[in-house]
Amino acid sequence: MTLAQLHYTSAPPGPDGSGFRFTAVSAGVPQGLLREVEQLIGYEPPRDFPARPDAEQLKGFPKAFSFSELGDGGRLLSRSVYTGADYSGRWGNFHAHAFHLPPGALLPDGVLPITAWESPRWADVTPPDGRPGPVDRIEPSGLLRTDSLVAFARSRAEWLAPFFADLRALTAHSDAGQIVLVEQDSADVAQWIALACSVLPREQAHRLTFTTYTRRPQQARQQIVGALPSSEPVAHDHRYRVHDCTGQPPAEPVADTWADLCARIWCAGRPELFLDADAGLGRLAVTALTAGIGLRTDARTAAARWSADHAPTLPDTTVTAVVEGLCAGGVAAVRRKVAVADVRGEAAVADGHRVSAVRDGHREPAVRGPEPSGSHRRASQWGPPSHPAAVPHPGSAAAADAAASGEGAAAVPAAGAAPVDDELTALTALLARIDGHVPTAVSAPLAAQVLASAVLGRGPVPTLGAGSFTARARADLAHELAPAVRAGIADVREPADGRPLALLHVADLLDIDCHDLLPDLAGRLARALVEERPAGAAGSPCPPALLDAVHGHPSLRIALFAALDALAAADPATVARMLSGSGLPVGLEPNSPHLRMCVAAPGTDRTGGTGDRLAYFHDVLRAAGLSPLADTAVLRTALDLVWAGELPTGQEASLLLNQLGSDTHRAAGTRDLLIEAALAAPADDPGVPVLAADLLRCFSTELRPGQRAALLLLEFAGLLGTEGEGERWVDRVLALRDSAGEAVPDPVTERAFGAVARRLLGRTVPEDELYALARSGEPALLAAYERAGRSDRVGDRLRTVPPYVAARFSDWSAFAGTTPDWDATRTTLLTRVLRPIVRALPAEDLAEIEAMLGRAGRGKLDAFRAWNRPGALGRLAGRLSGRGRRGEPAAAWHGDVEPPAGRRGDVEPPTGRHGDVEPPTGRHGDVERPTGWHGAGERPTGRYGDVEPPAGRHGDVEPPAGGGHR
């Protein structure tokens, strides 16, 4: 392949004119490219160089050696040198010699463009005949030898990693800024470019554009731009990444793993390791590690990751070398690293900002060479170099995605500094791949490194077996790690089921005695298991590590179950809820009855799914494996589990008392629970009277006066209506209440008064019992009597049993004037319960009622007829019977009749009392069905007992509009 050439300089007048022009161009070079090429090969001498140099001084002028991309996709390799005066004697002439490469073409033999630096093929003058001679290859000058590049790299050690980091960003991102290299000599820039091409994949090295010198960096189009200190500065332009090697070296380390690794390899004088630069960061790190080059933590991490991924295909010698390199320094090196990390973390907290990275106990980059030479060394005007943002390292998800998408098979490995925790993870992964596949003597140092890093660095503790260590390695580790292992187990800042539990396994593995720490650890584990967690977290399985420890560590299991048993005895319901579904093997430890009951009890269903709490109670007791007669505390736990936050019903409490005996409940301290179950039971619990009798029988000498009186009231309430009811019901109930000496619970009073009231509303009631009620004037008892009288049960009997109507009229019209409260109660019952029902009865029922009252005495019959007569005579009869007594009206009930205001002598019932009848608006004296019965739908029309007299009857009661529901 013959390369097309171009020559450009200031020449005498000729066919193409005079001045700067192309003086020789090979055939085949497109004429359209000449203008673009002319812009790329120009040359301006440095400002601070001699204006009229002699021949010797001309040799010191910088050479602009460039490799540029053209608009048509081709490339231009050029060299421009200052020649001083032109043909006319004017100063400022230069000569440019260039080779044109078509799109996709490389230099002959595939050599890199930078190797053409100062090649003998370059010409400083135009060919005499104006025709470029044929060139089929460009021989290197030999100036960029390996030894000279190593010496140069060491002299620029502080700038190497920042430069390589910017180089990686430059080749990875099309919009990355250009790199500007400031050196005293353009030859040094050429060496920088040679270093760059050595670390890049071959394909990218061929595409890298550069120039070794320009006076105006902002006008350069190449990726790497060389400049002198006197060139125009670009320090404040974000488009450029400036590396001024004539000023102060950069102080901050570089986070880019690949860049730091390349710098270390060059400073170690091992550039041959870059021969397989396409392999990626991991392979390069392994190569450097096995070559004995000290690596930073992140590079060691990359090496470990790559080795783990390729372990099955690596030779044993390589595996051994990698392990030796990763484990150099042993536990002592790990300890130093952890100490440095701790200091760095404390400094970061104190400073409140990101601290300079300190790795492996020394500040990096660790290599510092001699100061660069140059007579013009001074403080830099170019500013500090900019550093690229870290991007994912090779092997990360991002890098894997890029590789999968086919973006440049020879792409520069991405950067990223791995934390210390990542190194431990990578080492652990490598150990998992080689443990058991290589001799223990090979893998034991790595196992020791992994375990020491986890223990001393407070990282995740790996699960290792005894076969991972030699006997000597295990003994040495036990000596080194015993204090840290014991401190970690006792560390209360860590979740007990996390790191401390893992360290307990390490203690067993290394035979470190930690028995004195087990009780405290077991207590923390127990509290962690039963502590309240967010909704939905209760009932979750135990951590596998804890289950493994319970099965494999008997001493811990005994201590843990003892602590859980104590917590279960103190708060069974919470323990049962939190341990539901935990899978704890409680059967392994029989001496924990409370815990066994809690684990056996479901967290929510207190009936065992059967609906029978008593049967479930006995199932829970059987789960304890211990009779309550042997340990009465299990009885209390079982009761708390089955009736957590609730009380047994009367029947349940009575059966608990009779089945287990009073002595058991007395010893277990559950006697008061049974008493509370009786005293706090709702009034409709039918088993309470029997329970009260049992309690009076079993604990007769232990009850307080108030408890005894309340239980006697409950017992008596159950006797009313039976053969054992006796006499003087009202007096007995009031006497028992008053003898308590303390407030009787409201449920007890409500039950007793309600029972008496219902009994007084029976078909036959002794007259002296009713008189006792009237005479007592007890508001609560009279209120209970009124509620019973208004009940549906009484109303239904009044509508269907005429003799019952006669009996109630006799009762409610008797003993007028005995007490005001009795008069108010009976009047209310007469007017608001009995009157609406009687007026709705058919004639034959009224006749039967009058017949019965007539047999009782003429006075009763006359009173009934006068009371039942409508109009003024009826109101007069009501006043004679006490119904018109003035005084405070009773509380409003739903549906009561309300007469219009201002009618003298009328009884004004309050509004809104349940069960009363409301006449329709505008009808005088009419009775109307109440609308919207309380708690039900609309009452149907024409129900038996409703009365609707004709409209317009004079003297009837008319409620205001909207009455009835107030």
C-alpha positions, 0 to 999 in steps of 0.5 A: 500500500502506497501512502498518499502524501501532502507537503505544505509551506511558504514557496516562491511564485509558481503555477499555484501562486506564492506564499503558503500553499501545497507544494506537493500532493500525491495523485488521488488525494481529493481536492476537496480535502485540501482546505480542511487539511490546511486548517489542521497542519498550520503552525504558530511558534511559541511566544517565548521562543526566539523570533529569529532563531539560528540553526541550533535554536530551530532544533529546540522548537516544538514539533506539531505531530498530529493524527486527525480525523477528516470530514470524509471519515479518513485520517491525516497523519502530519508533522509540522516543524518551524523552519524560520525564514521563507524564500523571501526572508520573512520569518514565520515559515514552517513545513508540513508533511502529511500522509492521508489515510482513506476511511477505514484504512490503517498505517502499513503493517498495522502500526500505531500512528504514535510510532511514527514520531520522528520517523525517518520518513518525515521530510522538512522540505518539499521534494525538489521535483514537487512529486512525493516519493512513494512510501509504503511503510513508516519506520519507527524512529526508536525514540519511544523505546520501552525503557525510555517510556518507563523512565518517563512514566515514573517521572510523571507518576503523580499525573499518570492515574488522573491522565488515564482516568481522563483518557478512559472518559474520553474514549468511553463518552463521545461528549467528553472534553478534550485532554490538554497536556502541558509540557516543556517539550513536545517530545514529552507529549508524544511520550504521553500519547505513547503511554495512552496508546499502550493501555488502550485496546488496539482498536481504540489506540488506532482511532485516538486523535492527537497533536503534540503541540499547538499554540491555541488549544481551543482551536485544536480538534484532536482528542489529546492536545499538547501545549507549552506553558506559554500557549493560550490557557484553557483552565476555566473552560469545562470542555478541557481536562487539563494536565499541567505537568510543569506545575504542582502535581495533583493532590487528590487520588483518583477513584478510577480503578482502571486508571490507577491500575494502569499507572501502577503497572507503568511505574512497576516497569511492566508495560508488557502486561498491556499486551492483552488490553482488550481483556478488561479490568479483571483480567488486567488486575489478575495479571498485575497481581500475579506479577507481584505488583501491589494493588489498591483495594478496588483493583484487588476486588476486581481481580478476585471477582474475575478469578471467581468467575473464571476459577474452573478454567484457571491453572492451579499455578494461577489460582495459587498466585492469585491467592498469595497476592490477595492474602499478602500480609495475612491477618496483620494487614487486615488489621491495619486496613481496618484501623485505617478505615475506622480513622477515615470514617471518623474523619469523614463524620468530623469533617462532614464531607468526603474524605480523601481516599486512603487505601491499604494504609498509605495515600495513593497513588503511591508512586512519586518520581523525580521532578520533571526537568525544564528551565521554565518550571513555575506555578501553573496558569492552567489550573488543576486537572479535572477528573472524570466522574466514576462509571461502573467497573467492568463486571458490573451490570452496566458494563455487562449491558454495554458488552451485551449490546455490542458497543465496542468489543475492545472498549476501555474498561469502565471505572469505579472504586470498590469499597472495602465491603466489596472486596470482602464479598469478592474474596468470599465469592472466590473462596466459595468457588475454589474451596474443596477444589484445590488443596486446603493449603492453597485455599486456607490463606484465603479462608483466613483472609475472608474470616479475618476481614469479616470479623475485624472489619465488622462485615458479613460473616461467611459460613465456613467449615472446619475443612477450609483451614489447616490445623495451624491456620485455625490455631493462628486465627483463634489466637488473632480473632478471639478478642474480636469474636467475643466482643462481637457476640457481646455487642448490644448495638448489633441485632442479636440474630445477625452478626452476633449469631454468626460470630458464635458459629465462628467461635465454635469453628475456631474453638473459642470459649464463649459460654459465659456470653450465652445467657446475655445473647439468649436474652437479646435473641428472645427479646428480638423474637417477641418484640412488637413489629409492624402490622403484617410482620408478626407470625413470620418464620424465624431466621434460618441462622437462628434455627440452625443455631438452635439445632446445632448449639445445645447450650444456646438452645437451652438458654434461649428457650429459658429466656423465651419461657420467662417472657411467655409466662409474663406476657403469653398473648404477645409471645404467642402472636409474635411466635406464630408460624416461627417454626421454633422446635420447642419439642427439643426442650421439654422444660419450657411449658409456657413457651410450648403453650405459646407456640402451640396457640395460634396467634389470633383464633382463641378457639383453635378453630372449633368455636369451643374455648373450653376445649381449646383451653384444655388443648393448650394445657396439654401442650405444656406437657405439665399438669396445672396441679404440678405447676399452677402458673401454667393455668394462668398462662393458658387462661391468658392465651385463650381469654387474652383481654377478655373474660370468660362467660358465666358458664365457662367460668363456672366450668373452669372452677368446677373442673380444676377446683378452687384450690388450683385457682387459689394457688394460680392467682386466677380466683379474682379472674373468675369473680370479675367474670361474674361481676362484669358479665352482661345482664343477658348472660344466663350462666352468671347466677350459677357462677355466683352460687359456685363462687359463694360456695368455694370462696366463702371466707375469702370474699370482701363484703362488697364482693359477697353482696354483689354475688348474693344479688346475682344469685338472688336474681337467678332465683326470682321466678323459681320456687326458691324466690321467697318473699319480700323481693324488693326489700331483699334486693335493696338490703343486699345492695346497701349492705355491700359497703362499697359501690356495687358494679353496675352490671350486677345492679342492672341484673338484680333490679331487672329481675325484680322488675320482670317478676313484678310484671308477672301475671300474679303479683302479691300486693305487698310486693308491689306496695314495697316497690311503690314505697321504696321510691328507689329511682333505679328500681322504678326505672327498671320497672318502667323499662320492663313495662315498656318492653315488647314482651309486656306489650305483646301480652297486653295486646293478647291477654285481657286478664293481664291488662286488668292486672296491670291496670290494677297495679298501675292505678294502685297506691296513688300518692305513695311517693312522687316517683311511683306516681310518675312511673305508674302514670307513664305506664298508664298513659303511654303504654296501657291507654294506646293498647286498650283503645285498640282492643276489640269490644269482646276483649274490653268486655272481658277486662271489665268483667274481671275488674268487676269481680275485683270490686265495683270501684276498680271497674268504675275507675277503668271506665272513667280512665278509658272514657274519651274527652273531658270526662276522661281527662277528669278521670285521669286527674282523679286517678293521679294521671294529671298530677303536675310536676316535672315531665319524664324523659322524652321517649320515642313516639310519645303523644304531645298535646298542644301547648297551653291546654290547662290540665292536660298531661304534656308528655315529652317527645321521642320516647320509644313505643308511644303513639303519635296522632297525625297532624291536624287531627284532634285526639287521633292516635297515629302509628309512629313513623320510623320505629326505633331500630326498625323500618316503617311500621305497617298500617292496620296493625292490631292495637292501633286506633284511629278515631274519626277526625275533628273530635272536640277535646282531643290532643293534637300534637304540633306538626312534626311531633313524635320524633324530637 
